[in-house]
Amino acid sequence: MSTSKQIDYLNSQGEVGLVEESTFVFPDVFTLTSGEKLNGYQLKYESYGKLNLAKDNAIYVCHALTGDHHVAGVYDKDDNKPGWWNHVVGPGKALDTNRFFVISSNCLGGCRGSTGPSSERPDGSGKTYGSSFPDLSIKDMIRAQRALTDHLGIRSLHAVVGGSMGGMQALQWIVEYPGFAKNAVIIAATPQHSVQTIAFNEAGRCSIRGDHGWENGDYKESEGPAQGLSVARMMAHITYLSDIGMEEKFGGDRRLSKSDEFEFSVQGYLDHQGKKFIDRFDANSYLKLTEALDRFDLVGEQGLAETVSSVDTRTLVIAFSSDWLYTPAQNKQIVDALLLAGKDASYLEIKDSHGHDSFLIDSEPFLKALDVFLKSDDEENRNIEEEDGFRKLKNRYEVKKEADFRAIDEWVCKHDRVLDLGCGRGLLLEHLRETKKVRGLGVDRELGKSISCVARRVPIYQDEILEALAKKEDNSFDWVIFSRMIESLPEPGEVFKHALRVGKKIAVSFVNHGYWRNRLHFLFEGKRICNEVYPHQWESNHLSNHFSIREFEDFSKRLKGTGVEVDLGRKLFYRGDWIKKCNFLPNLRAGLAIYEIIKRG
């Protein structure tokens, strides 16, 4: 970065500017989970923003495997490399340093100033630990970080945030210290390594140990297994990308000219990544940290739900669709366990082609999700869009939603457990929480609506409804809500049966397709009606499986033949304006129907 550009950067809005690293020294004996001891240790760290008087506005950022404490800003005017999450941390950014005191430390076992294999032994010999450095665990890293927060006088964390290994640290934080962090954002993580991931790590470690410069781990500082470490980095880097992302990056110009050192462009890219890595990372640290990751296992013999049973932290887990290192399924496993244990947890899945490294990319939906989650204590943040407001009616569709909400509001009791399928922006669950203190969970497929739920502090599980229902235990909710959405589902009958297994009662509302105006329109026009209620043309990709009141009641009767015993409880029918009620010939005269379905037994 040129001097003029550097000055522009330092003066630009939203940048933390010049930063300095600090050193925390822990002078006492530190016993690791392995039973081995360190005669004291130090952590390099950086901080941005100011700690408030209550000392509870701190956000701890945990870095990934090859990251470090330099999260944002630059070290001096000649520095051309801002911190690795510079687009996330700063004034007005997702981790807003005008509001929060942001801290990040190089983890124990690292090689950027924190005590690790490349550090000198405390015995005065002048020798480094090398391969004799004790085995580490993620828990050891977290305990060292907690000592740092105590040293800084932090009484509680507003949040702990991390991606990849940092996400695993964040998960360990909330397990190890229940309630100390009010919020947690766990990004692209896993509760335990898959066998495939362990295999990749072991192959990388073998390339290091098989290098002629390995010297059993006791190599000199300026020497070491450079080629082996480079290969290990290249192998790991492949797992951080995705097939689609690599094709986009290298597929168009996959072959280089014959005069180049490499035949394929991706070869040159990986070679560059490997060579760049050996200049900043220590081989022994790489071995110790990857081994700690492989040993990380919060599932254990008792299961993950038991491990997280003491968690007292509102948690958001974010996965990326193209991540095949820590897959969406592995991230869902964390949320599923938290929800099973009765915790406040949400899941978002962001479509991105950059693979595991997507959390390092400047992604608008990702940044928005971080921002609204961390600031969701603010009342103004929860009203993202004017049209989101409860009972702010602008058209007939919203009038219909108002009728739904009024009925469900009357039926649901205080402290009920409510599962809202197709919950949209979370308006109903927010209202029920504020007025009746219900314990709610929303399910929706759309990311934008799910982020709005996060902003409203409504727990949200972004997934296909049938898949989400399949993970829920029998009778785990008092109510399952289908508010004007069952007609847009594939296999609605199967979904309905799962909902009856999960919930004790179901509230379902739908537009009556047998309404007289629809019949007349088809009779005289010979085609389906298209308006605010039925906005999609037949050729669109929107599923519109509309049905009538009679069809729904016939379906309810047929359920008995499948072994599912239900009773039709309360019914509400509204005319075409969705305001006036209709009790006579509802299949012909009603525009909207709302049913209470009660499961027997």
Disulfide bonds with the S-S distance in Angstrom:
none
